[in-house]
């Protein structure tokens, strides 16, 4: 369910998605962040 209260709408909408076709896969991507430049991450 999705409730868009930030835009003032209180109407609830449900996402109706089509049936899945094909195999289920999980994709990952590594993100390298320089520690010396961004120590807080």
PDB file of N, H, CA, C and O in Angstrom:
ATOM      1  N   UNK A   1       0.839  -1.183   0.000  1.00  0.00           N
ATOM      2  CA  UNK A   1       0.000   0.000   0.000  1.00  0.00           C
ATOM      3  C   UNK A   1       0.880   1.241   0.000  1.00  0.00           C
ATOM      4  O   UNK A   1       1.957   1.252   0.597  1.00  0.00           O
ATOM      5  N   UNK A   2       0.423   2.262  -0.661  1.00  0.00           N
ATOM      6  H   UNK A   2      -0.452   2.253  -1.146  1.00  0.00           H
ATOM      7  CA  UNK A   2       1.167   3.511  -0.750  1.00  0.00           C
ATOM      8  C   UNK A   2       0.253   4.636  -0.302  1.00  0.00           C
ATOM      9  O   UNK A   2      -0.860   4.785  -0.806  1.00  0.00           O
ATOM     10  N   UNK A   3       0.725   5.418   0.637  1.00  0.00           N
ATOM     11  H   UNK A   3       1.629   5.297   1.047  1.00  0.00           H
ATOM     12  CA  UNK A   3      -0.083   6.516   1.151  1.00  0.00           C
ATOM     13  C   UNK A   3       0.709   7.801   0.965  1.00  0.00           C
ATOM     14  O   UNK A   3       1.735   7.996   1.617  1.00  0.00           O
ATOM     15  N   UNK A   4       0.245   8.675   0.086  1.00  0.00           N
ATOM     16  H   UNK A   4      -0.589   8.516  -0.443  1.00  0.00           H
ATOM     17  CA  UNK A   4       0.967   9.893  -0.248  1.00  0.00           C
ATOM     18  C   UNK A   4       0.466  11.049   0.602  1.00  0.00           C
ATOM     19  O   UNK A   4      -0.268  11.910   0.118  1.00  0.00           O
ATOM     20  N   UNK A   5       0.865  11.070   1.881  1.00  0.00           N
ATOM     21  H   UNK A   5       1.462  10.370   2.274  1.00  0.00           H
ATOM     22  CA  UNK A   5       0.399  12.131   2.768  1.00  0.00           C
ATOM     23  C   UNK A   5       1.215  13.408   2.608  1.00  0.00           C
ATOM     24  O   UNK A   5       0.763  14.473   3.029  1.00  0.00           O
ATOM     25  N   UNK A   6       2.403  13.334   2.012  1.00  0.00           N
ATOM     26  H   UNK A   6       2.770  12.469   1.670  1.00  0.00           H
ATOM     27  CA  UNK A   6       3.217  14.535   1.837  1.00  0.00           C
ATOM     28  C   UNK A   6       2.577  15.501   0.845  1.00  0.00           C
ATOM     29  O   UNK A   6       2.719  16.715   0.987  1.00  0.00           O
ATOM     30  N   UNK A   7       1.881  14.980  -0.146  1.00  0.00           N
ATOM     31  H   UNK A   7       1.766  13.993  -0.261  1.00  0.00           H
ATOM     32  CA  UNK A   7       1.239  15.835  -1.139  1.00  0.00           C
ATOM     33  C   UNK A   7      -0.207  16.131  -0.787  1.00  0.00           C
ATOM     34  O   UNK A   7      -0.927  16.710  -1.600  1.00  0.00           O
ATOM     35  N   UNK A   8      -0.654  15.748   0.405  1.00  0.00           N
ATOM     36  H   UNK A   8      -0.069  15.277   1.066  1.00  0.00           H
ATOM     37  CA  UNK A   8      -2.000  16.047   0.846  1.00  0.00           C
ATOM     38  C   UNK A   8      -3.027  15.003   0.469  1.00  0.00           C
ATOM     39  O   UNK A   8      -4.197  15.140   0.825  1.00  0.00           O
ATOM     40  N   UNK A   9      -2.630  13.977  -0.229  1.00  0.00           N
ATOM     41  H   UNK A   9      -1.679  13.866  -0.518  1.00  0.00           H
ATOM     42  CA  UNK A   9      -3.572  12.941  -0.643  1.00  0.00           C
ATOM     43  C   UNK A   9      -3.628  11.865   0.424  1.00  0.00           C
ATOM     44  O   UNK A   9      -2.589  11.376   0.868  1.00  0.00           O
ATOM     45  N   UNK A  10      -4.820  11.496   0.837  1.00  0.00           N
ATOM     46  H   UNK A  10      -5.664  11.893   0.477  1.00  0.00           H
ATOM     47  CA  UNK A  10      -4.970  10.435   1.835  1.00  0.00           C
ATOM     48  C   UNK A  10      -5.554   9.178   1.205  1.00  0.00           C
ATOM     49  O   UNK A  10      -5.860   8.215   1.908  1.00  0.00           O
ATOM     50  N   UNK A  11      -5.710   9.181  -0.107  1.00  0.00           N
ATOM     51  H   UNK A  11      -5.461   9.964  -0.678  1.00  0.00           H
ATOM     52  CA  UNK A  11      -6.248   8.016  -0.813  1.00  0.00           C
ATOM     53  C   UNK A  11      -5.206   6.899  -0.824  1.00  0.00           C
ATOM     54  O   UNK A  11      -4.044   7.136  -1.154  1.00  0.00           O
ATOM     55  N   UNK A  12      -5.618   5.687  -0.465  1.00  0.00           N
ATOM     56  H   UNK A  12      -6.562   5.494  -0.196  1.00  0.00           H
ATOM     57  CA  UNK A  12      -4.694   4.557  -0.461  1.00  0.00           C
ATOM     58  C   UNK A  12      -4.751   3.869  -1.816  1.00  0.00           C
ATOM     59  O   UNK A  12      -5.826   3.570  -2.337  1.00  0.00           O
ATOM     60  N   UNK A  13      -3.578   3.627  -2.372  1.00  0.00           N
ATOM     61  H   UNK A  13      -2.705   3.870  -1.949  1.00  0.00           H
ATOM     62  CA  UNK A  13      -3.486   2.949  -3.662  1.00  0.00           C
ATOM     63  C   UNK A  13      -2.628   1.709  -3.495  1.00  0.00           C
ATOM     64  O   UNK A  13      -1.608   1.754  -2.807  1.00  0.00           O
ATOM     65  N   UNK A  14      -3.017   0.614  -4.103  1.00  0.00           N
ATOM     66  H   UNK A  14      -3.845   0.577  -4.661  1.00  0.00           H
ATOM     67  CA  UNK A  14      -2.201  -0.590  -4.048  1.00  0.00           C
ATOM     68  C   UNK A  14      -1.536  -0.783  -5.400  1.00  0.00           C
ATOM     69  O   UNK A  14      -2.136  -0.529  -6.444  1.00  0.00           O
ATOM     70  N   UNK A  15      -0.305  -1.232  -5.369  1.00  0.00           N
ATOM     71  H   UNK A  15       0.183  -1.439  -4.520  1.00  0.00           H
ATOM     72  CA  UNK A  15       0.432  -1.459  -6.599  1.00  0.00           C
ATOM     73  C   UNK A  15       0.046  -2.823  -7.149  1.00  0.00           C
ATOM     74  O   UNK A  15       0.232  -3.845  -6.490  1.00  0.00           O
ATOM     75  N   UNK A  16      -0.490  -2.830  -8.356  1.00  0.00           N
ATOM     76  H   UNK A  16      -0.641  -1.999  -8.892  1.00  0.00           H
ATOM     77  CA  UNK A  16      -0.833  -4.089  -9.002  1.00  0.00           C
ATOM     78  C   UNK A  16       0.205  -4.335 -10.085  1.00  0.00           C
ATOM     79  O   UNK A  16       0.225  -3.658 -11.114  1.00  0.00           O
ATOM     80  N   UNK A  17       1.056  -5.302  -9.841  1.00  0.00           N
ATOM     81  H   UNK A  17       1.040  -5.852  -9.006  1.00  0.00           H
ATOM     82  CA  UNK A  17       2.143  -5.605 -10.752  1.00  0.00           C
ATOM     83  C   UNK A  17       1.805  -6.839 -11.577  1.00  0.00           C
ATOM     84  O   UNK A  17       1.057  -7.700 -11.114  1.00  0.00           O
ATOM     85  N   UNK A  18       2.339  -6.941 -12.780  1.00  0.00           N
ATOM     86  H   UNK A  18       2.947  -6.241 -13.156  1.00  0.00           H
ATOM     87  CA  UNK A  18       2.103  -8.144 -13.584  1.00  0.00           C
ATOM     88  C   UNK A  18       2.857  -9.328 -12.997  1.00  0.00           C
ATOM     89  O   UNK A  18       3.779  -9.156 -12.201  1.00  0.00           O
ATOM     90  N   UNK A  19       2.456 -10.533 -13.399  1.00  0.00           N
ATOM     91  H   UNK A  19       1.707 -10.673 -14.047  1.00  0.00           H
ATOM     92  CA  UNK A  19       3.144 -11.736 -12.944  1.00  0.00           C
ATOM     93  C   UNK A  19       4.584 -11.721 -13.439  1.00  0.00           C
ATOM     94  O   UNK A  19       4.875 -11.230 -14.529  1.00  0.00           O
ATOM     95  N   UNK A  20       5.476 -12.263 -12.623  1.00  0.00           N
ATOM     96  H   UNK A  20       5.240 -12.662 -11.737  1.00  0.00           H
ATOM     97  CA  UNK A  20       6.894 -12.299 -12.965  1.00  0.00           C
ATOM     98  C   UNK A  20       7.136 -13.275 -14.110  1.00  0.00           C
ATOM     99  O   UNK A  20       6.524 -14.341 -14.174  1.00  0.00           O
ATOM    100  N   UNK A  21       8.038 -12.895 -15.012  1.00  0.00           N
ATOM    101  H   UNK A  21       8.536 -12.029 -14.959  1.00  0.00           H
ATOM    102  CA  UNK A  21       8.413 -13.753 -16.128  1.00  0.00           C
ATOM    103  C   UNK A  21       9.922 -13.929 -16.066  1.00  0.00           C
ATOM    104  O   UNK A  21      10.660 -12.944 -16.048  1.00  0.00           O
ATOM    105  N   UNK A  22      10.386 -15.168 -16.035  1.00  0.00           N
ATOM    106  H   UNK A  22       9.786 -15.968 -16.050  1.00  0.00           H
ATOM    107  CA  UNK A  22      11.811 -15.430 -16.010  1.00  0.00           C
ATOM    108  C   UNK A  22      12.312 -15.681 -14.601  1.00  0.00           C
ATOM    109  O   UNK A  22      11.547 -15.605 -13.640  1.00  0.00           O
ATOM    110  N   UNK A  23      13.600 -15.981 -14.478  1.00  0.00           N
ATOM    111  H   UNK A  23      14.221 -16.043 -15.259  1.00  0.00           H
ATOM    112  CA  UNK A  23      14.167 -16.294 -13.165  1.00  0.00           C
ATOM    113  C   UNK A  23      14.304 -15.050 -12.291  1.00  0.00           C
ATOM    114  O   UNK A  23      14.427 -13.933 -12.793  1.00  0.00           O
ATOM    115  N   UNK A  24      14.280 -15.261 -10.985  1.00  0.00           N
ATOM    116  H   UNK A  24      14.180 -16.169 -10.578  1.00  0.00           H
ATOM    117  CA  UNK A  24      14.492 -14.181 -10.023  1.00  0.00           C
ATOM    118  C   UNK A  24      15.992 -14.054  -9.793  1.00  0.00           C
ATOM    119  O   UNK A  24      16.660 -15.043  -9.488  1.00  0.00           O
ATOM    120  N   UNK A  25      16.518 -12.856  -9.934  1.00  0.00           N
ATOM    121  H   UNK A  25      15.976 -12.053 -10.181  1.00  0.00           H
ATOM    122  CA  UNK A  25      17.950 -12.620  -9.753  1.00  0.00           C
ATOM    123  C   UNK A  25      18.153 -11.502  -8.751  1.00  0.00           C
ATOM    124  O   UNK A  25      17.290 -10.641  -8.582  1.00  0.00           O
ATOM    125  N   UNK A  26      19.304 -11.519  -8.083  1.00  0.00           N
ATOM    126  H   UNK A  26      20.005 -12.218  -8.220  1.00  0.00           H
ATOM    127  CA  UNK A  26      19.687 -10.444  -7.173  1.00  0.00           C
ATOM    128  C   UNK A  26      20.943  -9.804  -7.734  1.00  0.00           C
ATOM    129  O   UNK A  26      21.935 -10.486  -7.990  1.00  0.00           O
ATOM    130  N   UNK A  27      20.899  -8.489  -7.925  1.00  0.00           N
ATOM    131  H   UNK A  27      20.093  -7.935  -7.717  1.00  0.00           H
ATOM    132  CA  UNK A  27      22.037  -7.764  -8.468  1.00  0.00           C
ATOM    133  C   UNK A  27      22.668  -6.923  -7.374  1.00  0.00           C
ATOM    134  O   UNK A  27      21.972  -6.318  -6.558  1.00  0.00           O
ATOM    135  N   UNK A  28      23.993  -6.892  -7.365  1.00  0.00           N
ATOM    136  H   UNK A  28      24.558  -7.383  -8.028  1.00  0.00           H
ATOM    137  CA  UNK A  28      24.723  -6.093  -6.387  1.00  0.00           C
ATOM    138  C   UNK A  28      25.817  -5.326  -7.106  1.00  0.00           C
ATOM    139  O   UNK A  28      26.379  -5.797  -8.095  1.00  0.00           O
ATOM    140  N   UNK A  29      26.111  -4.148  -6.601  1.00  0.00           N
ATOM    141  H   UNK A  29      25.654  -3.765  -5.798  1.00  0.00           H
ATOM    142  CA  UNK A  29      27.210  -3.359  -7.134  1.00  0.00           C
ATOM    143  C   UNK A  29      27.967  -2.766  -5.960  1.00  0.00           C
ATOM    144  O   UNK A  29      27.378  -2.141  -5.078  1.00  0.00           O
ATOM    145  N   UNK A  30      29.275  -2.965  -5.956  1.00  0.00           N
ATOM    146  H   UNK A  30      29.754  -3.472  -6.673  1.00  0.00           H
ATOM    147  CA  UNK A  30      30.088  -2.418  -4.873  1.00  0.00           C
ATOM    148  C   UNK A  30      30.449  -0.978  -5.196  1.00  0.00           C
ATOM    149  O   UNK A  30      30.760  -0.636  -6.337  1.00  0.00           O
ATOM    150  N   UNK A  31      30.399  -0.155  -4.177  1.00  0.00           N
ATOM    151  H   UNK A  31      30.146  -0.433  -3.251  1.00  0.00           H
ATOM    152  CA  UNK A  31      30.737   1.256  -4.318  1.00  0.00           C
ATOM    153  C   UNK A  31      31.923   1.537  -3.411  1.00  0.00           C
ATOM    154  O   UNK A  31      31.835   1.392  -2.192  1.00  0.00           O
ATOM    155  N   UNK A  32      33.022   1.936  -4.010  1.00  0.00           N
ATOM    156  H   UNK A  32      33.094   2.053  -5.000  1.00  0.00           H
ATOM    157  CA  UNK A  32      34.221   2.230  -3.235  1.00  0.00           C
ATOM    158  C   UNK A  32      34.271   3.718  -2.918  1.00  0.00           C
ATOM    159  O   UNK A  32      34.200   4.557  -3.815  1.00  0.00           O
ATOM    160  N   UNK A  33      34.393   4.035  -1.632  1.00  0.00           N
ATOM    161  H   UNK A  33      34.451   3.353  -0.903  1.00  0.00           H
ATOM    162  CA  UNK A  33      34.449   5.422  -1.184  1.00  0.00           C
ATOM    163  C   UNK A  33      35.804   5.650  -0.526  1.00  0.00           C
ATOM    164  O   UNK A  33      36.173   4.907   0.383  1.00  0.00           O
ATOM    165  N   UNK A  34      36.553   6.661  -0.964  1.00  0.00           N
ATOM    166  H   UNK A  34      36.253   7.265  -1.702  1.00  0.00           H
ATOM    167  CA  UNK A  34      37.845   6.948  -0.336  1.00  0.00           C
ATOM    168  C   UNK A  34      37.652   7.365   1.129  1.00  0.00           C
ATOM    169  O   UNK A  34      36.997   8.368   1.413  1.00  0.00           O
ATOM    170  N   UNK A  35      38.222   6.596   2.045  1.00  0.00           N
ATOM    171  H   UNK A  35      38.754   5.782   1.814  1.00  0.00           H
ATOM    172  CA  UNK A  35      38.036   6.839   3.475  1.00  0.00           C
ATOM    173  C   UNK A  35      38.687   8.153   3.903  1.00  0.00           C
ATOM    174  O   UNK A  35      38.159   8.855   4.765  1.00  0.00           O
ATOM    175  N   UNK A  36      39.816   8.483   3.311  1.00  0.00           N
ATOM    176  H   UNK A  36      40.244   7.913   2.610  1.00  0.00           H
ATOM    177  CA  UNK A  36      40.498   9.720   3.702  1.00  0.00           C
ATOM    178  C   UNK A  36      39.688  10.956   3.315  1.00  0.00           C
ATOM    179  O   UNK A  36      39.722  11.965   4.020  1.00  0.00           O
ATOM    180  N   UNK A  37      38.965  10.882   2.207  1.00  0.00           N
ATOM    181  H   UNK A  37      38.937  10.062   1.635  1.00  0.00           H
ATOM    182  CA  UNK A  37      38.174  12.029   1.765  1.00  0.00           C
ATOM    183  C   UNK A  37      36.805  12.081   2.428  1.00  0.00           C
ATOM    184  O   UNK A  37      36.252  13.164   2.622  1.00  0.00           O
ATOM    185  N   UNK A  38      36.251  10.919   2.780  1.00  0.00           N
ATOM    186  H   UNK A  38      36.701  10.039   2.623  1.00  0.00           H
ATOM    187  CA  UNK A  38      34.911  10.839   3.382  1.00  0.00           C
ATOM    188  C   UNK A  38      34.956   9.955   4.625  1.00  0.00           C
ATOM    189  O   UNK A  38      34.447   8.835   4.591  1.00  0.00           O
ATOM    190  N   UNK A  39      35.553  10.429   5.722  1.00  0.00           N
ATOM    191  H   UNK A  39      35.966  11.339   5.749  1.00  0.00           H
ATOM    192  CA  UNK A  39      35.712   9.572   6.911  1.00  0.00           C
ATOM    193  C   UNK A  39      34.402   9.246   7.619  1.00  0.00           C
ATOM    194  O   UNK A  39      34.351   8.278   8.378  1.00  0.00           O
ATOM    195  N   UNK A  40      33.337  10.023   7.398  1.00  0.00           N
ATOM    196  H   UNK A  40      33.378  10.809   6.782  1.00  0.00           H
ATOM    197  CA  UNK A  40      32.083   9.779   8.112  1.00  0.00           C
ATOM    198  C   UNK A  40      31.232   8.694   7.473  1.00  0.00           C
ATOM    199  O   UNK A  40      30.254   8.259   8.081  1.00  0.00           O
ATOM    200  N   UNK A  41      31.566   8.245   6.277  1.00  0.00           N
ATOM    201  H   UNK A  41      32.360   8.598   5.783  1.00  0.00           H
ATOM    202  CA  UNK A  41      30.780   7.211   5.619  1.00  0.00           C
ATOM    203  C   UNK A  41      31.310   5.911   6.041  1.00  0.00           C
ATOM    204  O   UNK A  41      30.807   4.872   5.616  1.00  0.00           O
TER     205      UNK A  41
END
